[in-house]
Amino acid sequence: MKKWGLLLAGMLFLSACSEEEAKPAETEEKEEVAVEQEQTEMTESGFITQIRNDKVLVNNIYFAVGEEVEVETADGTENKDAVVSDIRTGMKVDIAYKGPLEQAFPLQAEADSITILSDEESLKQTEALQAYINKEQIASLLILGQPIVRDNEIGFLFNNMDTGKMQEVRINMDTHEYTVGNGEEEPEEENTEDAS
């Protein structure tokens, strides 16, 4: 019994003399520095498909938009100051932020600055997307990835967050006619009356 008591007392003595408590604190400091170094300036280009409270949804990322966010418009030749209240659903934008993104769905980040793209081509794309959103009366459109612009068409995959349905959409930027999913064209409704 005395042997066990001496063994236990010796182990307690040796553990009290150990320097292991100092090592975790040093490790935590190194981890904090590593996290700070991982944050890099990034830019996301796309369309605002949802505005809620202090957040905007661009592609599949929710960006927190605080009062300190710089907002400007860029028409290709000059940039002009703007304000957060100038932002509308469907606008083509570039959002600068610091990465990495928060792992959620949709992804999340805090916007540092927002540039509303108002050059001729961006405005044409914005009008086409706004026409589609308004015609379909979509409140929550989640574009998966960046839209693809080819020739005179803008295309994207999206998830309607109200229905949970994923579809492919292609919008003609001149006529605003579009196809959804299965390729059946849905032209804009025209106001026609029978002459009979």
N, C-alpha and C positions, 0 to 999 in steps of 0.2 A: 504494500500500500504506500509505503514511504517512497518507493521508486517512482510510482505513478505521480505522486505529489511533486517530487523533484522534477520529473519530466515536464509536467504541466507548468510549473513555475518557470522553468528554463525557456519553454516555448513562449510564454507570455513576455518574459524579459527580452528575448530576441526580437519579438514582433514589435515591442515598444521602441527598440533601438533602430528599427528599420526606417529608411528614407522614402518609402513608397508613397506617402501622402503628398510629398512635394511634386512627384511626377505627374499625377493627373492634372494639377493646376497648370503646369507647363504645357501639357497636351491640349487643354482647352484653349489656351491663348493661341497656339499654333493653328487650331481649327478655325477660330474666329478670323484670323488673318487670312487664311485660305479662302473663307467664304467671301470676305471683302474683295479679294483679288479676282474672284470668279465673275463679279458683276462687270459687264462690258456694255458699252453703248451699242444699241441695236436700233434698227428701223424696220417697221412693218408697213408695207404699202397695200392698200386695198380700199374697200368701200365700207362706210359706216352702215350697218344693217340694223342697228338697234341703239336707242338712247334711253337709258334708265337711270334716274337719280343722278349720281356723279360718275356714271360709267358709260362708255361707248363700246360697242362690239364691232371689231374689224376682223374680217376673216373668222378665225376661231379663237380670238383672244379678246377678253374683256379688259379694257384699259380704264383704270381709275383716273378721273379727271378732276384734280383739285384746283383751288383758286390760283395757285402759283404756276399753273401750266401756261406756257407761252403758245399763243395761237396766231397764225398768220395765213395769208392767202398768197399763192404763187401762180402767176399767169404765164410763166416761162421767160418773162423779161425782167420782172421786178417782184419783190415781195412786199406785202403791205400788212400792217398790224391788223389783227382781228380779235374777237372775243369769243369765249366759249359759247355764248348764245347764238353765234352765227352758224354753228354746226347743225346740220340737218341729216336725217336718214337718207342714204343713197349717195352721199358725197364721196368722191374719191379723195383719199388723204394719205399722207405719210406721217406716221407717229413714231417719234423718237422715245426710247425708254432704255432703262438699264436692265439687262438680263442677269440671271436666268429667270425664266417664267415660273410662276407658282403652279405646281402640278395639281390641276383641277380640270374639270370639263364644263364649260370652255376654260382654256388656259387664262391666267390672270397676270397683269402687270400694272405698273403705275406709269402713266404717260408723263414725259418731261416736256415735250412740245408736240403740237399738232400743226401740220401744214395742209391747208385745204388747197387741193390742186384745181386751178381754175383756167388752165390753158384750154384751147378749143377742143382738143381730143378728149381731155378729162371731163369737160362739161357735157360733151356728147354721150360719153359712157354713163355719167351721173344721171342724165335725163332718161336714158334707156332703163337703167336699174330702178329709178324712182317710178317710172311708168309701170313697170312690172309689179313692184311692191304695192303701189296704189290700186292697180287693177285686181290683183289677187287678194288685196286686203290682208296682207301678212304682217302681223304685229311682231313676230319673233322669227327672224330669218337668220340662220347660222350657216354662213358660207364656209365650206370645208376647204382649206387651203386658199391660194390666191386665184382669183378669176383669170381666165385665159381670154385675151383679146386677139382675135385674128380677123384680118380683112375688115369687114364691117359688122362683126358679130362679137358679142361678149358671152362667154360660157362659164358655168360654174356648177359644182355639186353643192347642194345645200340640204340642211336638215331643218324642216319646219318644226320649231320647238313646241308649237301648240299641238301638232298632231303626231310628232315623232317620226314622220315620214321623210325618207331621204330621196331626193330626186336630182336629175340633171336638167339644167335650164340653159337654153341658148336664146339670146335676144338680138334681133336685128336693130342696130343702132340708128338706122334711118326711119324705119317704119314703126319700131317698137313692138312688132309682132314677135311672138316667141313660141318655142316648142318646150314642152315639159316631159321629161322621162322617156316616154315611149315614142316620141317623134311626131305625135299628132300636133299639127299647128293650130294655135288658138289665136286667130287674128283679133285685133281690137274691135270692139263692137262699134258699128256705125249706126247713126240715127237715120234709119230709112223708113219711109212711109209708103204704103201702097197708093198708087195714083188712081185706083178704081173708084 
